[in-house]
């Protein structure tokens, strides 16, 4: 079985995946199409003081299929509503490299086990501290560390710029 990337309508990836699985089953080709995946990761964010965990698509508008490419399978998938085309040049689907497949499946697995933090701040953004000892201070984001959930903010204390490390949920955009 080989892995291919399929271009589909953005925002309808899950419905198109279900439609492909139904059509493959109806055509009796389950042996040739092993998996149809929507690459997603789990993201943790805090909004309105509440922690929310949600799923986010890694590649919006694309599905990843593990299948045996035959004419029958190709026509069943291509005729599914919402499907664009396989990635590749001149109408020929290009195989995914084994290391690409391993990386993608690893990201999906890691995201399911431990949610990734969603931090909406970039270097140079103006922010206001909403909690902690520096509450109501305003500053500029100097550095964002998404693995630890830390945002380094430069605040002015007694007329001097001072770097302060804060949790990402302790600051809000100005």
C-alpha positions as CSV (number, residue, x, y, z in Angstrom):
1,X,0.0,0.0,0.0
2,X,1.2,3.5,-0.9
3,X,0.4,6.9,0.4
4,X,-1.1,9.7,-1.7
5,X,-2.3,13.3,-1.0
6,X,-5.7,14.3,-2.3
7,X,-6.9,17.9,-2.8
8,X,-10.4,18.5,-1.6
9,X,-12.7,21.4,-0.8
10,X,-11.5,23.2,2.3
11,X,-13.7,23.0,5.3
12,X,-15.4,19.8,4.1
13,X,-12.6,17.4,4.7
14,X,-14.4,15.2,7.2
15,X,-17.6,14.9,5.1
16,X,-15.6,14.1,1.9
17,X,-13.6,11.5,3.9
18,X,-16.8,9.8,4.9
19,X,-18.2,10.0,1.3
20,X,-15.0,8.3,0.0
21,X,-15.2,5.6,2.6
22,X,-18.9,4.9,1.7
23,X,-18.2,4.9,-2.1
24,X,-15.2,2.6,-1.7
25,X,-17.3,0.2,0.4
26,X,-20.2,0.3,-2.1
27,X,-17.8,-0.5,-4.9
28,X,-16.2,-3.4,-2.9
29,X,-12.7,-1.9,-3.0
30,X,-12.0,-1.9,0.8
31,X,-9.1,-4.2,0.2
32,X,-7.4,-1.6,-2.1
33,X,-8.1,1.5,0.1
34,X,-6.8,0.9,3.6
35,X,-7.0,4.4,5.2
36,X,-8.4,7.8,4.5
37,X,-7.1,10.4,7.0
38,X,-7.7,14.1,7.7
39,X,-4.4,15.2,9.2
40,X,-5.3,16.9,12.5
41,X,-3.6,17.9,15.7
42,X,-5.0,18.7,19.1
43,X,-4.6,22.3,20.2
44,X,-5.1,23.7,23.8
45,X,-6.1,27.3,24.2
46,X,-7.5,29.5,26.9
47,X,-10.4,31.8,25.9
48,X,-12.4,33.8,28.4
49,X,-10.5,32.3,31.2
50,X,-11.5,28.7,30.3
51,X,-9.2,26.1,28.8
52,X,-10.5,24.5,25.6
53,X,-9.0,21.6,23.7
54,X,-9.9,21.5,20.0
55,X,-8.9,19.7,16.9
56,X,-7.1,21.7,14.1
57,X,-6.4,20.6,10.6
58,X,-2.7,20.4,9.9
59,X,-3.2,20.8,6.1
60,X,-6.7,22.3,5.4
61,X,-8.0,21.2,2.0
62,X,-6.1,17.9,1.8
63,X,-6.7,14.2,2.7
64,X,-4.0,11.5,3.0
65,X,-4.9,8.1,1.6
66,X,-3.1,4.8,2.0
67,X,-4.2,2.7,-1.0
68,X,-3.3,0.7,-4.0
69,X,-3.6,2.9,-7.1
70,X,-5.7,1.1,-9.7
71,X,-8.0,2.5,-12.3
72,X,-11.1,1.3,-10.4
73,X,-10.0,3.1,-7.2
74,X,-8.9,6.2,-9.1
75,X,-12.3,6.6,-10.7
76,X,-14.3,6.0,-7.5
77,X,-12.3,8.6,-5.6
78,X,-12.1,11.2,-8.4
79,X,-15.9,10.9,-8.9
80,X,-16.7,11.7,-5.3
81,X,-18.3,15.1,-4.9
82,X,-15.9,17.7,-3.3
83,X,-12.7,15.9,-4.5
84,X,-10.3,18.0,-6.6
85,X,-7.3,15.9,-7.7
86,X,-4.4,14.0,-6.5
87,X,-1.2,15.9,-5.9
88,X,1.3,15.4,-8.7
89,X,2.4,16.7,-12.0
90,X,0.6,16.2,-15.4
91,X,-2.4,14.3,-13.8
92,X,-0.1,11.6,-12.4
93,X,-0.4,11.1,-8.6
94,X,2.9,11.5,-6.7
95,X,3.7,9.1,-3.9
96,X,4.5,10.4,-0.5
97,X,8.0,9.6,0.7
98,X,8.2,7.1,3.6
99,X,9.8,9.8,5.9
100,X,7.0,12.2,5.1
101,X,4.4,9.6,6.1
102,X,6.2,8.8,9.3
103,X,6.5,12.5,10.2
104,X,2.8,13.2,9.5
105,X,1.6,10.1,11.5
106,X,4.0,11.0,14.3
107,X,2.6,14.6,14.5
108,X,-0.9,13.3,14.6
109,X,-0.1,10.7,17.3
110,X,1.8,13.2,19.4
111,X,-1.0,15.7,19.1
112,X,-3.5,13.2,20.3
113,X,-1.5,12.3,23.3
114,X,-0.5,15.8,24.4
115,X,-2.3,18.9,23.1
116,X,-0.2,21.5,21.5
117,X,-0.5,25.0,23.0
118,X,-2.0,27.7,20.7
119,X,-0.3,31.0,21.4
120,X,-1.6,33.9,19.3
121,X,1.3,36.2,20.0
122,X,4.2,37.2,17.8
123,X,7.4,39.0,18.4
124,X,6.7,42.8,18.5
125,X,3.0,42.5,19.5
126,X,1.7,45.0,22.1
127,X,0.2,43.2,25.1
128,X,-1.3,44.0,28.5
129,X,-0.6,41.9,31.5
130,X,-4.0,40.8,32.9
131,X,-2.8,38.7,35.9
132,X,0.1,38.4,38.3
133,X,2.4,40.9,40.0
134,X,2.7,43.0,36.8
135,X,-1.1,43.3,36.3
136,X,-2.2,46.2,34.1
137,X,1.4,46.8,32.8
138,X,1.7,47.1,29.0
139,X,4.6,45.9,27.0
140,X,6.0,44.4,23.8
141,X,6.4,40.7,23.2
142,X,10.1,39.9,22.8
143,X,10.0,36.1,22.6
144,X,7.4,33.3,22.5
145,X,8.2,29.8,23.7
146,X,5.3,27.5,22.6
147,X,6.7,24.4,24.2
148,X,6.7,25.9,27.7
149,X,3.8,28.3,27.1
150,X,5.9,31.2,28.1
151,X,5.9,34.7,26.6
152,X,8.8,37.1,27.3
153,X,7.4,40.7,27.5
154,X,9.4,43.9,27.8
155,X,7.7,46.1,30.4
156,X,8.8,49.5,31.6
157,X,9.4,49.5,35.4
158,X,10.6,52.8,37.0
159,X,11.4,54.1,33.5
160,X,13.6,51.1,32.5
161,X,12.7,48.4,30.0
162,X,12.7,45.0,31.9
163,X,12.1,41.5,30.4
164,X,9.5,39.5,32.2
165,X,8.6,35.9,31.6
166,X,4.8,35.3,31.8
167,X,2.5,32.4,31.1
168,X,0.7,32.9,27.7
169,X,-2.7,33.2,29.4
170,X,-1.5,36.0,31.7
171,X,-1.3,38.5,28.8
172,X,-3.9,39.8,26.3
173,X,-3.5,41.8,23.1
174,X,-3.8,45.6,23.3
